[in-house]
Amino acid sequence: MIQDAIKVIGKYRSHFSNWISVMYHTYRGDNMIDIVLRSGYRDRVSFDYVVNIARYNGGMKIETLLDKLKNGKVPYRKGIITLKGAPQNGDPFSVFVYEEYKFLEVAGKTVIDVGANIGDTAIYFGINGLKGSSPWNRFHTSTKMPFLT
């Protein structure tokens, strides 16, 4: 248990100059948190983005990735996906950067996406061979928001 806590602290320390403040606000569950990356990059990001940054170890610089995500541009494979309504809605970081749904074999299948939000998961599945999708969300307009470029 202590070893896990030390690993988490190490991840925050490696990414954030203000890691103590970031961890404190994360612990409190604050929705928006001021961050300062080790490079000096400053921003105010959501709780979810802080957690995703802390675990990020990909090839793209975090600053570049954050700038793209904040503008609804999601790097995926060798292209860019534009999501209307991101990052205020959905979780493109988890869906496209971490590919948290990669384990699901959707090629040639039809999926009902309950809680579709902005449709980021449906788009991810579509890129990966989905035959068809029925995105459902309680907010009627949000499932009409995404588009692909």
N, C-alpha and C positions, 0 to 999 in steps of 0.2 A: 504494500500500500504506500509506504513512504517512497519506494523507488518510482512508482507511478507518478506521485506528486512531484518528485524531482524532475522527471522527464517532461511533465507539463510546464513546470517553471522554466526549464531549459529551452523549450520551444518558444515560449513568450519572450524570454531574454534574447534569443537569437534573432527575432524579428523586430521587436519593439524597443526603442530607446526608453520610452516611458512605460516599461513592462509592469511596474508595480501598480501604477494608476490603471492601466488596461486590465490587469488581473482583478483589481479591486472592483471596477465597474462591471466586469464580466461576472464576478461573484455575486454582486448585487442584482444582476439581471437587467441592468440599464439597457434600454433599447438602442440608443445612439451613444457611441463612445469616441472620444478624441484619441487619435493614434499618432505616434511619431515613429516612423520606421527607422531602422539603423542608417539608412541612406540620407535621412533628414526629411523625407517626404512626410507631409502632414495632411491629415484628413479627418473627417468625422464620418464614421461608418456604423452600420448596424451591428448589433450583437452577433448575428449569424456570420457576418463578414469577418469579425474579429476572430471567432472560433476557426473559420476556414483559413484565414491567414496564418494563424498559429500552427496549423497542421500542414501548411503548404510547403512543398519542397520540389516544385516543378521547374521546368526549364526557363519559363518566362519570368522576367523581373516582376516582383509583386506590384511595384508602382505602375508598370505598363498594364498589367492585368487589371488592377483596380480602376485605372482610367477607362479602359475598355468596358468593363462591367458597369461602371457608373453611367456610361452613355448607351447602355443597352447592347453593346457589341460583345459577343461572346466568342472567344477564339475556340474553335473546335477542329481538330485534325489540321488540315492545311487551309481552312477557310474561316470566315467570320459569319456568325449567325446574329441577326439583329432581332431583338425581342422588344416589342413595344410594352412599356410598363415595367421593365426590369431596371434597376434592381429593387424598386419599391415593392414589387410583388414577385412571387416565385423564388426559386433558389437556383439560378443558373450556375453558380459556383459549384454546388454539389452535383448537379445534373451533368454539366458538360466538362468541368475541370477534373472532378474526381470520378466521374462516370459511375455514380453509385448504383445505377440500374443496369450496369454492364452484365451482371450475372443472369439477368432475365433473357431467355431466348425468345425474342419476339418476331424474328424473321418469318414472314408468311402468315402471321397471326393477326387477329383483331383484338384490340384492347379497349376496355372501358376505363377511362381515366376519371375516377371520382375525386373531386377536389382539384380540378385541372388548373385553377388559378389562371395564369397567363398562357398555359399550354406548352411550357418549356419541356416537360416530360414527353408529351405527345410528339413534339418536334424531334426530340432526341430519338424516340422510338422510330419515327418515320425515316430519319436518316439511316437508321440501322436495320432497315428491311421490313418494318411493320406493314402489314397488308391494309389495315384500316384502324381508325380510332374514333371513339365516341367520347370526347371530353365533356364532363359535366361539372358544373360549379354552381353554387347558390347565387353568385353574382353573374347574371346573364351576360353582361357586356364584357367581362374579363376574358372569356374564352374566345372572343372575337378579336382580341388585341394582338396576338403574336403575328409576325410575318417573318419571312426568311429572305435573306439576300445572299 
